[in-house]
Amino acid sequence: MSQSPPSRRATCAACLRAQSACICRWVRPVASPSALLILQHPLEVANAKNSARLLHLSVAGSVLEVGEAFEPARLDALLHADGRVPVLLYPDTPANSQSPAPAPLPAPERIRLVVLDATWRKSRKMLYLNPALRQLPRLALRDMPASHYRIRKAHAPDQLSTLEASAHALGQLAGDGAPFAPLFAAFDGFVEQQAAFVPRLNCSA
């Protein structure tokens, strides 16, 4: 007697999660003068604790591209679309000696903020595999408040989620963080929702 294949869980077409775990209720649309490009490592796509999809759905006009080693022409098109100047959100490290010397950034309307959505180890690999990313001017966040990302372990209190770091960076580029405050409220709701699905031990990180 043949068995019918198991039924697949209904999936939300927007957030790509199971309907029972849909995060669309936390989406808070915000407009940013700077464009946003999220380069997401493939291992983060199915991670329920990942905040990049919520960020992408919230920031108008943002682009989310999945990959580790990008085809150079495709990456160049993503970085320089509409003639904007790409700026990588990444801390200064001894290994970025090939990066251009720091220079005044252009007006926020001309900037494309490039964000790597990956663990620190995987983000370093993405930089190694994509020379064009290593050549970009960098924006480093300093003196940030403690992260609210209690559902994922961090090595330091100021290690932020992709959404938190991007929201702070977009506010820094715009010269006003107030328009991006809804992103933090959305993130808090998202964290509370995800905390219900993870062991208490993981929520204390």
Backbone hydrogen bonds, N-H to C=O, Kabsch-Sander energy under -0.5 kcal/mol:
donor,donor_aa,acceptor,acceptor_aa,energy
12,C,17,R,-3.5
16,L,12,C,-1.5
19,Q,10,A,-2.9
21,A,18,A,-2.0
22,C,19,Q,-1.2
26,W,23,I,-2.0
27,V,24,C,-1.4
30,V,58,S,-2.7
35,A,111,I,-2.3
37,L,113,L,-3.0
38,I,63,V,-3.3
39,L,37,L,-0.6
39,L,115,V,-3.2
40,Q,38,I,-0.8
40,Q,65,E,-2.7
41,H,117,D,-2.5
44,E,41,H,-2.2
45,V,41,H,-0.6
45,V,42,P,-1.0
47,N,44,E,-1.1
48,A,46,A,-0.7
50,N,47,N,-1.9
55,L,51,S,-2.0
56,H,52,A,-2.8
57,L,53,R,-2.6
58,S,54,L,-1.3
59,V,55,L,-2.4
60,A,30,V,-2.7
60,A,58,S,-0.7
62,S,59,V,-1.9
63,V,36,L,-2.3
65,E,38,I,-2.9
67,G,40,Q,-2.6
70,F,68,E,-0.6
75,L,71,E,-2.6
76,D,72,P,-2.6
77,A,73,A,-2.0
78,L,74,R,-2.0
79,L,75,L,-2.6
80,H,76,D,-2.2
81,A,77,A,-0.6
83,G,80,H,-1.9
84,R,81,A,-1.5
85,V,110,R,-3.6
87,V,112,R,-2.7
88,L,137,P,-2.7
89,L,114,V,-2.9
90,Y,88,L,-1.2
90,Y,139,L,-1.3
96,N,93,T,-1.8
97,S,94,P,-0.6
99,S,96,N,-1.8
110,R,107,A,-2.5
111,I,108,P,-1.3
112,R,85,V,-2.5
113,L,35,A,-2.9
113,L,111,I,-0.5
114,V,87,V,-3.1
115,V,37,L,-2.9
115,V,113,L,-0.5
116,L,89,L,-0.5
117,D,39,L,-2.8
117,D,115,V,-0.7
118,A,116,L,-1.1
123,S,119,T,-2.9
124,R,120,W,-2.0
125,K,121,R,-1.5
126,M,122,K,-2.3
127,L,123,S,-2.0
128,Y,124,R,-2.1
129,L,125,K,-2.5
130,N,126,M,-1.1
133,L,130,N,-1.6
134,R,130,N,-1.1
135,Q,131,P,-1.2
136,L,133,L,-1.2
139,L,88,L,-3.0
147,S,157,P,-2.6
150,R,148,H,-2.1
152,R,149,Y,-1.4
154,A,205,A,-0.6
159,Q,156,A,-1.8
160,L,158,D,-0.8
165,A,161,S,-2.7
166,S,162,T,-2.2
167,A,163,L,-2.6
168,H,164,E,-2.4
169,A,165,A,-2.3
170,L,166,S,-2.9
171,G,167,A,-2.0
172,Q,168,H,-2.3
173,L,169,A,-2.6
174,A,170,L,-2.1
175,G,171,G,-1.2
176,D,171,G,-1.4
180,F,177,G,-1.6
181,A,178,A,-1.9
183,L,180,F,-1.3
184,F,180,F,-0.7
184,F,181,A,-0.8
185,A,181,A,-1.6
186,A,182,P,-2.4
187,F,183,L,-2.3
188,D,184,F,-2.2
189,G,185,A,-1.8
190,F,186,A,-2.4
191,V,187,F,-2.8
192,E,188,D,-2.1
193,Q,189,G,-2.2
194,Q,190,F,-2.5
195,A,191,V,-2.4
196,A,192,E,-0.8
196,A,193,Q,-0.8
197,F,194,Q,-1.8
198,V,195,A,-0.8
202,N,199,P,-1.0
203,C,199,P,-1.1
204,S,200,R,-0.6
204,S,201,L,-0.8
205,A,150,R,-0.7
205,A,202,N,-1.0
